[in-house]
């Protein structure tokens, strides 16, 4: 199974928020701070982030050689499934009818009664499921991730002792893992 990020998430923390946390008022280091901000979010958030869940909304495509029953989407929480495409036995791309499956709240996709998975072409990426993952606005877990990102940027920009900051970041992220 391969997971491909189709649409990069927008930043959870603004440059202004980070500059306030750093006590910065000048624009001299804006580019460096923005780079540190993007790197921190990439390390902590997203399907391959440290927490193992997606906080900032992003479009992802999960590719696999076949249909599992049920299909388990590996980037959670799932907001919506856009399309399920597959290569039929002749190698021609088809789209699975949205009425043939149900997306469950835990990110699993189950086939509806009366339907069966179609035959597939032998290919490592014969099935491609495009979906949106991320947390709904107002979810308190977003604030935990934002605080961890700000701490990560402070650690990078201030060149402070990483052990102190890493411990704080880890503690902020623990509750996010508990909700998986």
N, C-alpha and C positions, 0 to 999 in steps of 0.2 A: 504494500500500500504506500502510495506517495501522496503527500499533502502539499499543495501549491497555493501560495497566497496570490490571489488575483488582484485585489484592491488593497493597497496599504491603508492601515487605519490612520485616522487623523490623530494628532497628538492629544493626549488626555490633559496635559498640563501646558498652559500658555507660557510663552517667553516672559511675559509680565509677571506671572505668578512665581516663576523661578527666580527672576531678578529680585523680586521682593524678598524671597527667602534668603537670597545671597547678600542682600543689602546693596545691590547694584543700582545705580541711577544712570550711569553713562551708557552709551551705545557702543563703546569701543570693543567690548567683548561679546556682542550679540551673536556673531557668527559662531564663535567657539562654544558659547552657552547652548545655542540651538543644536549644534552637533552633539554635545554631551547629552542633551535632552532626548534627541532621537535615539542615540545609542542606549541610554538607560531604558527607554520604553521598549526597544527591541529586545533587550536582554531579559526584561521582567515580564512583559505581556505577550500575548499571542500564542498560537499553537505550539511553538517551540520555545516559549519563554519559560522562565524559572518556575512559575506557578503551575503551568500546564493547563491553563484555561485562557479564554479570550475575554478581555475586559472591553477594550475599544473595538467598536463594530468594524468588521472586516469581511470581505468576500473571499471564500476559500474554495478550492476544488480538491476533492478526495478522489484519487485514481486507484483502481485495483483491477486485478485480472478477472474478477467474477462477483456475483451477487452472494452475499452472506444472508442468512435468514435468522434473525433480523440483521440489517445493516447497522453498524455502530459508527456514527460519525465521530471522528477523533478530535474535533475542535469544538469545545463546549463553552458556554451554553449556545444552543442553536436557536437563532431567531426565525429563520425561514429557509426552506429548500427552494432554490430557483429552478433548477432542472436536474433530471437524471438522464444522462445520455449514455448510449452503449453502442458497441460495434456488433451488429447482428452476425449470424453465421457466415455471411458473404463478405463481411468486413465493411459494411455500409453503416454509417452513423445513423442511429435512430434516437428518438426521444420517448422515454417511458411516460405514458399518460399519468397525469397527476391524480386521476381518480383511481388508479390501481394500487396506490400505497398510502400509508398514513405516517406522518412524522409525529413521534411521541415527544413529550416534554423533556425527556432525558437524552434526546439526541439520537434515538434509535429510529430506524425506518422499517416498518412492517408491511408486508404485502397484504392487501385487503382480501377478504374471502371471495372466492371465485376467480382469482387471478393467479397466474404463475409467472415466475421469472422467465424471461425469454432466453433462447439459446444464444450463445456468444461466440464470437471469433476468438481464436487463441491469441491473446495479446496481453502483456503485463498491465496495460492501461485500457482494457476493453470497457470498463465501467468508469464514468466520470460524473461525480455528483457535485454540483455547484451549489453552495449555500452561504448564508450570512450567519456569522457567529459574533457574539458580543453581548454585553449586559445592557439592559434597558436603562434609560436615563433615570436618575434618582436612586439607583441601587447603591446601598451604603458601601458595598465592596469597591465601587469605583473610587471612593475617597481614600480607602486603604491603599489602592494601587497608586493613586496620585501622590500620596505622602511618601511612599517608597521610591517613586521616581524622583521626587524633589530631593530626598536624602541622597540618592545615588548621584544626582547632578552635583549637589553640594560636596560630596566626597571627591568627585572628579575635579571640579573647579578649584576647591580649596586645597587640594592635595593633602588632605588630612589623613590621619591614621585610619586605614581601611577597616581594621578590626572593629573599631567602635561603630562606624557607620554600617558595616555589613551586618553586625548583630542587630542593630535597629531595623534595617531593611528586612532581615529575616523575620524578626518579630512582627513587623507589619504584614508580611505575606502569609504567615501561618494561618490566620483565619480564612484566607482565600482558599487554601488547600483543603480546609475542613469542609467547605461547601461543595467540593467536587462530588 
